[in-house]
Amino acid sequence: MRNKLSNLILKEFHFLKNITTLKDSIVCSIEINEGFIVPYNTFYDTVLRKTKNYKDEFAINNEEESLLLLHFNDLNKLIGHLCLKLDQNKNQILFNNINISHNQSNVIESVIDWANNLFLIDDITLPENDIKTIIGFSKKNNVGDKMILTAGPSIGVREKTYSADATVNGWNNQWNKYLSQFEKEFAEYIGVKYAIATSSCTGAMHIALSALDIKKGDEVIVPDITWVSTANAVMLVGATPIFADVDLDTWTIDPKSVESLINEKTKAIMPVHLYGHPAKMDEIMSLAKKYNLKIIEDAAPSIGAEFNEQKTGSFGDFSAFSFQGAKLLVTGEGGMLCTNDEDLYKRAFKIWDQGRVPGTFWIEELSSKYKMANIQAAIGLGQLQRNDLMVNKKRTINEWYYSRLKDVKGIRFFKESQFVKSICWMSCILLGEESNITRDEFCKKLKDLNVDTRPVFPTISQYPYWIKKQKEQPISKFISDRAINLPSGVCLSQNEINYVCDQIIKILGE
């Protein structure tokens, strides 16, 4: 029976089986220091001699579960190889049949980093007999020698292959090949009828507000803790953002605070699934129905999150997602606008494309351009097809933090509510009032120890350019003064998380 890792490798590489030439094999390979990684069966079938001796030499039991590193010199001459093989009894990757003509420890280190990033594992074994031929090999620097960053994506071979194809072939009548496929699969993943890929999440929210005819004189309720684009989008259509408080446990918008702010000018609520944790959508939807309000979900960092087994982004009249470079699913910059309403989709689509009548050059109204590039969509499609894997890794990272820090005095841990599934885009802690250090001092000490952190967003109600001035919401202020985003990059190892926890415990114990 295939183990989890075996199935993962098959999933990552099955789409490359149609490669028929060495050139195609290299184009679709993963380039690392002085070499390439290709699916073993592809290279074997297209390049290497199909002899019994050669096949026996590699002792491949299942070619689909093996990958080959080809190592070249400066003259592009093949001078060695590494065969990567799955251990069927353990959840790990083995280096097998190392044959490199000189010291190339950097090549092996590159392969280890590649495997960590692609498969999100760090259990890699080097065979003792073969490794003796590689002089001075050192697996990795000690944890903590380099900065452990707050965020960082996982880019796999699928993303590289799709984007390479889009770069070469994605023009003229192929200009939207990956764009349309990305939109289709994203809508299916979220559980909505329509999705439009945009240049940013901010742009997606701007389209949504415009399509709902929200304008000057209207008010839209947003949480006091969010990235500023939530409220900026409201301002861009001429409406006024009104800032609601958040819940102390989840840091998402508090329905009681929302209801207290509703008046005759209120037209919509924009709940934010902050840091990948779903807002209380049952209560928010009830308020919308009670007061006849529209709902625009700012689902920017929450792709894959669920409330009552329903994906975030599938509740409101519209929802908007972000693929900015620090998010879980990345396209560099970019976003997605989703809806279940056909009329709203048609209205949004026209706004998205300069006010154009679809399929013509006739412009019916003043608008702008919010399109995502086909090359970006190619990366996004590859990311989407790996999203569940990345969500699981994010949740695992959060569990590692929780298991080490849950009982540490002076820390309040970010809680996952009942009936929700957070993607834990950011693992977060809040320094309690009993801690003997400020948040900024705490972050500086961690920075000195090569641990990168970010303060949670400030209360955005205090920015100077809002039309309507409001006092800071009390819980929002408490959180914004004390909360911290910990290193949460999807490729982080448990050893790195343990190092971060050790430093936190040490600092709080001083």
C-alpha distance (Angstrom), angle and dihedral (degrees) to the residues before:
residue distance angle dihedral
M1 . . .
R2 3.77 . .
N3 3.76 115.8 .
K4 3.78 125.7 -135.6
L5 3.79 94.7 -92.6
S6 3.79 92.5 48.2
N7 3.77 91.2 54.5
L8 3.77 89.7 47.6
I9 3.78 93.6 55.6
L10 3.78 91.2 48.3
K11 3.80 89.5 50.8
E12 3.79 92.8 50.4
F13 3.78 97.5 49.3
H14 3.79 108.7 28.7
F15 3.80 93.0 95.5
L16 3.82 91.7 60.9
K17 3.80 95.0 63.5
N18 3.80 93.4 97.9
I19 3.79 92.4 66.8
T20 3.80 108.6 120.9
T21 3.80 107.1 174.7
L22 3.78 138.6 52.2
K23 3.81 88.9 -118.7
D24 3.81 91.5 55.8
S25 3.78 90.1 46.2
I26 3.80 92.2 55.4
V27 3.83 93.7 42.6
C28 3.80 90.3 54.6
S29 3.75 94.7 41.2
I30 3.77 129.4 100.7
E31 3.78 111.6 -105.5
I32 3.78 116.9 -144.2
N33 3.80 134.1 158.1
E34 3.80 107.7 -35.6
G35 3.77 95.1 -23.7
F36 3.77 152.2 48.4
I37 3.79 136.4 -116.2
V38 3.80 116.3 -140.0
P39 3.81 133.2 168.0
Y40 3.78 105.0 -86.9
N41 3.79 96.2 -133.7
T42 3.82 91.5 51.8
F43 3.78 94.0 52.0
Y44 3.77 93.3 41.8
D45 3.80 93.1 51.1
T46 3.80 96.5 45.5
V47 3.77 106.5 32.6
L48 3.79 117.1 14.2
R49 3.77 124.2 74.4
K50 3.78 111.7 -96.1
T51 3.76 97.2 -130.7
K52 3.77 128.7 142.9
N53 3.81 91.6 -126.9
Y54 3.78 93.8 54.7
K55 3.77 93.0 47.5
D56 3.80 92.3 47.3
E57 3.80 90.2 49.0
F58 3.79 90.4 61.6
A59 3.78 94.1 41.0
I60 3.77 93.8 -148.5
N61 3.78 112.7 -180.0
N62 3.77 95.4 -178.4
E63 3.77 116.8 12.8
E64 3.78 93.4 -161.5
E65 3.78 90.0 64.9
S66 3.79 95.0 54.8
L67 3.77 135.3 81.0
L68 3.76 129.7 -165.9
L69 3.79 128.9 -143.3
L70 3.80 111.4 -154.3
H71 3.78 113.4 -158.4
F72 3.84 118.7 -156.2
N73 3.80 134.0 -172.7
D74 3.81 125.6 -133.7
L75 3.83 90.0 -81.6
N76 3.81 91.3 55.0
K77 3.79 91.3 -109.1
L78 3.78 115.4 148.6
I79 3.81 105.4 -117.1
G80 3.77 102.7 165.8
H81 3.75 148.7 -13.2
L82 3.76 144.8 -144.2
C83 3.77 122.4 -152.0
L84 3.83 115.6 -152.3
K85 3.78 113.2 -152.9
L86 3.77 133.6 -177.6
D87 3.77 119.4 -121.0
Q88 3.82 102.1 -134.7
N89 3.80 92.9 -158.2
K90 3.80 97.8 48.7
N91 3.78 133.7 40.4
Q92 3.78 94.6 -112.9
I93 3.80 145.0 99.2
L94 3.80 119.9 -119.5
F95 3.76 129.0 -155.0
N96 3.77 106.0 -132.0
N97 3.82 133.1 -175.2
I98 3.79 99.4 7.0
N99 3.79 110.8 -164.7
I100 3.79 113.5 168.7
S101 3.79 121.6 151.4
H102 3.82 97.7 -142.3
N103 3.77 143.5 5.6
Q104 3.80 107.1 -47.8
S105 3.77 104.6 153.0
N106 3.81 89.0 142.6
V107 3.80 89.0 62.3
I108 3.80 92.2 54.8
E109 3.79 90.9 46.1
S110 3.80 88.0 53.3
V111 3.79 90.7 52.2
I112 3.81 90.8 50.6
D113 3.80 91.2 50.8
W114 3.79 89.8 47.0
A115 3.82 92.8 51.9
N116 3.80 90.9 47.4
N117 3.80 91.8 52.4
L118 3.80 98.0 41.9
F119 3.78 101.3 41.2
L120 3.81 98.6 23.5
I121 3.79 93.3 -128.8
D122 3.75 131.8 116.3
D123 3.80 101.4 -167.6
I124 3.79 101.8 107.8
T125 3.80 122.9 154.2
L126 3.76 127.5 -153.4
P127 3.84 116.3 -154.9
E128 3.79 110.9 -116.0
N129 3.80 97.2 -139.4
D130 3.76 97.5 50.9
I131 3.78 97.2 39.3
K132 3.80 91.2 64.7
T133 3.80 88.4 73.7
I134 3.79 91.3 62.2
I135 3.77 110.5 80.4
G136 3.74 122.0 -139.9
F137 3.78 96.8 -2.8
S138 3.77 115.5 175.5
K139 3.81 116.8 -177.4
K140 3.81 99.7 -149.7
N141 3.73 143.6 -29.9
N142 3.76 115.1 -88.7
V143 3.77 113.9 -85.0
G144 3.78 109.1 -94.1
D145 3.80 95.7 30.5
K146 3.81 89.1 102.7
M147 3.78 130.2 38.1
I148 3.79 113.0 -83.7
L149 3.80 101.6 -140.5
T150 3.78 128.0 -139.0
A151 3.81 95.8 -128.4
G152 3.77 140.0 11.8
P153 3.82 136.3 155.5
S154 3.79 132.9 -122.6
I155 3.81 110.0 -126.8
G156 3.80 114.1 -171.2
V157 3.79 136.7 -172.1
R158 3.79 91.6 -92.2
E159 3.80 92.4 62.2
K160 3.80 91.1 46.9
T161 3.80 93.2 49.2
Y162 3.80 95.2 46.6
S163 3.81 93.9 46.1
A164 3.83 91.8 47.0
D165 3.80 89.5 52.9
A166 3.81 91.2 47.6
T167 3.81 90.3 49.5
V168 3.82 93.4 53.2
N169 3.79 102.7 31.3
G170 3.81 108.3 16.4
W171 3.79 99.2 100.2
N172 3.83 139.1 100.4
N173 3.82 107.4 -1.0
Q174 3.82 89.6 6.0
W175 3.80 94.8 52.6
N176 3.83 93.9 113.5
K177 3.82 101.5 31.7
Y178 3.79 95.0 117.3
L179 3.80 94.4 27.7
S180 3.80 93.4 61.7
Q181 3.81 93.2 41.4
F182 3.80 91.5 49.4
E183 3.80 90.9 50.9
K184 3.80 92.3 47.4
E185 3.80 96.2 48.7
F186 3.81 92.5 41.6
A187 3.82 91.7 54.3
E188 3.80 89.7 49.0
Y189 3.80 91.8 48.2
I190 3.81 94.1 50.3
G191 3.80 93.4 40.4
V192 3.81 100.1 -118.1
K193 3.80 133.4 122.9
Y194 3.80 99.6 -126.2
A195 3.81 138.2 33.3
I196 3.81 129.9 176.0
A197 3.81 119.7 -165.5
T198 3.80 111.5 -135.5
S199 3.78 139.6 -172.0
S200 3.83 91.3 -109.6
C201 3.79 143.2 -7.6
T202 3.81 88.5 -110.5
G203 3.80 88.8 57.2
A204 3.80 90.6 48.7
M205 3.81 91.3 54.0
H206 3.81 90.8 46.2
I207 3.81 89.9 53.8
A208 3.82 91.0 48.0
L209 3.80 94.1 51.5
S210 3.81 91.0 46.0
A211 3.81 92.9 48.1
L212 3.83 89.1 52.0
D213 3.81 89.1 52.4
I214 3.80 93.8 -120.9
K215 3.79 107.5 163.8
K216 3.79 148.2 150.3
G217 3.79 112.5 -28.8
D218 3.82 93.2 28.7
E219 3.81 125.0 108.9
V220 3.78 127.9 -143.8
I221 3.81 122.8 -166.3
V222 3.81 116.7 -133.5
P223 3.82 131.8 168.0
D224 3.79 119.1 -94.0
I225 3.80 89.7 -129.3
T226 3.79 113.3 58.3
W227 3.77 138.7 95.7
V228 3.79 107.1 -69.9
S229 3.82 94.9 -114.6
T230 3.82 89.6 79.6
A231 3.78 90.8 65.4
N232 3.81 95.2 31.5
A233 3.80 90.4 61.9
V234 3.81 88.5 56.2
M235 3.80 90.9 51.8
L236 3.81 91.5 48.0
V237 3.83 91.1 64.7
G238 3.80 90.9 47.0
A239 3.81 96.3 -105.7
T240 3.81 127.0 124.9
P241 3.83 123.5 -110.0
I242 3.81 114.4 -137.8
F243 3.81 115.5 -160.2
A244 3.81 121.1 -132.5
D245 3.79 126.0 -168.6
V246 3.81 123.5 -108.5
D247 3.79 134.8 -126.5
L248 3.82 114.8 -95.6
D249 3.81 95.3 -135.4
T250 3.82 101.6 43.2
W251 3.84 101.3 20.9
T252 3.80 89.1 -136.7
I253 3.81 125.2 125.6
D254 3.81 114.5 -63.3
P255 3.85 111.6 -127.7
K256 3.84 91.8 -151.3
S257 3.80 90.6 55.5
V258 3.81 89.6 46.9
E259 3.79 93.0 53.7
S260 3.80 92.0 49.7
L261 3.83 89.6 58.4
I262 3.81 99.3 48.4
N263 3.82 116.0 113.3
E264 3.80 139.0 150.5
K265 3.84 91.0 -73.1
T266 3.82 94.6 53.9
K267 3.79 111.6 109.7
A268 3.81 105.5 161.8
I269 3.80 147.7 8.7
M270 3.80 121.7 -137.6
P271 3.83 108.7 -161.5
V272 3.82 114.7 -169.1
H273 3.80 121.4 -146.1
L274 3.79 89.4 -143.1
Y275 3.80 117.3 -148.3
G276 3.80 89.2 -11.6
H277 3.84 97.3 -55.2
P278 3.83 114.2 125.8
A279 3.78 119.1 -119.2
K280 3.82 119.4 -125.6
M281 3.78 93.4 -82.8
D282 3.80 96.3 172.4
E283 3.80 91.7 61.0
I284 3.81 93.4 39.1
M285 3.81 91.8 52.1
S286 3.81 90.6 48.5
L287 3.81 90.2 53.9
A288 3.80 90.7 48.7
K289 3.79 91.3 52.6
K290 3.82 93.1 44.5
Y291 3.82 94.8 51.7
N292 3.83 99.3 28.1
L293 3.80 94.2 -115.3
K294 3.79 131.9 156.1
I295 3.81 121.8 -119.7
I296 3.81 123.9 -142.5
E297 3.80 111.0 -179.9
D298 3.78 114.5 -146.9
A299 3.78 92.2 -151.1
A300 3.81 92.3 161.5
P301 3.83 99.0 139.1
S302 3.80 100.2 23.1
I303 3.80 111.1 80.9
G304 3.79 105.4 149.8
A305 3.82 95.9 19.0
E306 3.82 117.3 129.1
F307 3.78 138.8 -154.4
N308 3.81 113.1 -163.2
E309 3.83 88.5 -14.3
Q310 3.83 91.4 -55.7
K311 3.79 119.0 116.1
T312 3.79 118.9 -112.4
G313 3.77 110.1 -109.2
S314 3.81 93.5 44.3
F315 3.83 99.0 82.9
G316 3.78 107.9 65.8
D317 3.78 137.0 62.8
F318 3.80 84.6 -101.9
S319 3.79 136.4 3.2
A320 3.79 131.3 -164.5
F321 3.81 129.7 -154.3
S322 3.81 132.1 -167.9
F323 3.81 129.3 -139.3
Q324 3.81 96.1 -178.6
G325 3.81 114.0 148.6
A326 3.81 97.3 -95.1
K327 3.82 94.0 52.0
L328 3.79 126.5 96.3
L329 3.82 94.5 -109.4
V330 3.80 108.4 40.3
T331 3.79 137.7 -171.2
G332 3.83 95.3 164.5
E333 3.78 91.2 -100.9
G334 3.78 125.9 -3.4
G335 3.77 146.3 99.7
M336 3.80 145.4 -152.5
L337 3.80 131.0 -126.6
C338 3.82 116.3 -154.1
T339 3.80 135.0 -172.2
N340 3.80 142.1 155.9
D341 3.80 94.2 -147.9
E342 3.82 115.2 96.0
D343 3.81 95.0 -158.3
L344 3.81 91.8 49.3
Y345 3.81 89.6 47.7
K346 3.82 92.0 53.5
R347 3.80 91.0 47.5
A348 3.82 92.2 47.9
F349 3.80 92.3 46.4
K350 3.80 91.4 56.2
I351 3.82 91.8 49.2
W352 3.83 88.8 47.7
D353 3.80 91.6 56.7
Q354 3.81 107.3 47.4
G355 3.82 94.3 -84.3
R356 3.80 89.2 -66.5
V357 3.79 125.5 161.6
P358 3.84 101.1 -118.2
G359 3.80 113.3 -99.6
T360 3.82 94.1 14.1
F361 3.79 141.6 76.5
W362 3.80 91.3 -123.4
I363 3.81 114.1 119.9
E364 3.81 116.8 -154.7
E365 3.81 101.1 179.1
L366 3.78 144.1 9.2
S367 3.77 111.5 -86.1
S368 3.80 140.7 132.5
K369 3.79 139.5 -119.8
Y370 3.78 120.6 -89.6
K371 3.82 101.9 162.7
M372 3.78 124.9 142.9
A373 3.82 115.6 -133.5
N374 3.79 117.4 -108.2
I375 3.82 90.6 -124.2
Q376 3.81 90.4 54.7
A377 3.79 89.7 48.2
A378 3.82 89.4 53.1
I379 3.80 89.8 57.8
G380 3.80 90.1 44.3
L381 3.80 92.6 51.8
G382 3.80 91.2 53.4
Q383 3.80 90.1 47.3
L384 3.81 92.5 48.6
Q385 3.80 91.7 53.2
R386 3.82 88.2 56.7
N387 3.80 97.3 38.7
D388 3.81 98.6 107.1
L389 3.81 89.9 53.0
M390 3.79 90.7 51.5
V391 3.81 92.6 46.3
N392 3.80 89.8 53.7
K393 3.80 90.3 51.4
K394 3.83 91.8 49.2
R395 3.79 90.4 51.3
T396 3.81 90.0 48.1
I397 3.82 90.8 52.7
N398 3.80 89.6 51.5
E399 3.82 90.3 49.7
W400 3.81 90.1 52.2
Y401 3.79 89.6 54.1
Y402 3.79 93.5 44.9
S403 3.80 94.5 49.9
R404 3.83 90.8 53.7
L405 3.82 101.0 37.1
K406 3.82 107.3 31.6
D407 3.81 93.7 95.3
V408 3.81 98.0 37.0
K409 3.79 111.9 121.4
G410 3.79 113.6 -119.9
I411 3.82 96.5 29.5
R412 3.78 129.1 102.3
F413 3.78 110.0 -164.8
F414 3.76 123.8 -141.4
K415 3.83 107.2 -104.9
E416 3.79 129.5 -141.1
S417 3.80 108.4 -137.1
Q418 3.76 125.0 -129.5
F419 3.81 115.7 -86.6
V420 3.81 93.7 18.2
K421 3.77 136.0 102.4
S422 3.78 113.5 -151.5
I423 3.79 119.9 -161.3
C424 3.83 88.1 -145.9
W425 3.77 91.4 -136.8
M426 3.77 86.4 172.0
S427 3.80 123.9 23.4
C428 3.79 105.2 -140.5
I429 3.79 140.0 -170.0
L430 3.79 132.8 -173.8
L431 3.78 121.9 -144.4
G432 3.78 108.2 -128.6
E433 3.78 124.4 -132.0
E434 3.79 88.9 -106.8
S435 3.83 93.2 62.0
N436 3.79 114.6 107.9
I437 3.81 96.6 -138.7
T438 3.79 136.9 63.4
R439 3.77 121.4 -116.2
D440 3.81 93.4 -112.7
E441 3.83 92.8 48.9
F442 3.79 89.4 47.9
C443 3.80 92.5 52.1
K444 3.82 91.9 47.2
K445 3.80 92.0 53.1
L446 3.79 90.4 49.9
K447 3.81 90.3 48.5
D448 3.82 89.5 54.6
L449 3.81 87.0 55.4
N450 3.84 92.8 51.9
V451 3.80 95.0 -100.7
D452 3.78 113.6 130.7
T453 3.83 117.9 -151.7
R454 3.79 138.3 167.8
P455 3.78 129.9 -143.3
V456 3.78 113.7 -120.9
F457 3.81 113.3 -102.5
P458 3.80 114.6 -75.1
T459 3.79 120.5 -117.4
I460 3.79 98.7 -78.5
S461 3.80 92.9 -155.8
Q462 3.80 87.3 81.3
Y463 3.78 96.2 62.2
P464 3.81 107.6 116.0
Y465 3.80 103.2 -125.4
W466 3.82 104.2 65.2
I467 3.81 117.3 120.7
K468 3.79 93.4 -137.1
K469 3.80 117.2 44.0
Q470 3.81 119.3 -141.3
K471 3.76 136.3 179.5
E472 3.80 117.2 -110.6
Q473 3.75 112.9 -88.6
P474 3.85 107.3 -113.7
I475 3.81 101.2 -128.4
S476 3.78 91.3 40.3
K477 3.80 90.1 54.1
F478 3.82 92.2 47.7
I479 3.80 91.0 53.0
S480 3.80 96.3 41.3
D481 3.83 90.6 53.4
R482 3.81 95.8 48.3
A483 3.81 112.5 23.2
I484 3.80 126.4 101.2
N485 3.81 136.6 -166.8
L486 3.79 109.0 -136.6
P487 3.84 125.2 -152.6
S488 3.79 102.9 -68.3
G489 3.81 107.2 161.8
V490 3.77 110.2 150.5
C491 3.82 93.1 -124.5
L492 3.83 96.6 55.3
S493 3.81 116.6 124.7
Q494 3.79 127.6 -134.2
N495 3.80 89.1 -111.3
E496 3.80 89.7 58.5
I497 3.81 91.8 48.1
N498 3.81 90.1 48.8
Y499 3.81 89.3 51.8
V500 3.82 90.8 52.6
C501 3.81 91.0 48.5
D502 3.81 91.7 48.8
Q503 3.81 90.5 54.7
I504 3.82 92.7 47.0
I505 3.80 91.9 51.0
K506 3.80 90.7 46.1
I507 3.81 94.4 50.7
L508 3.80 94.4 46.6
G509 3.79 90.3 48.6
E510 3.81 94.1 54.4
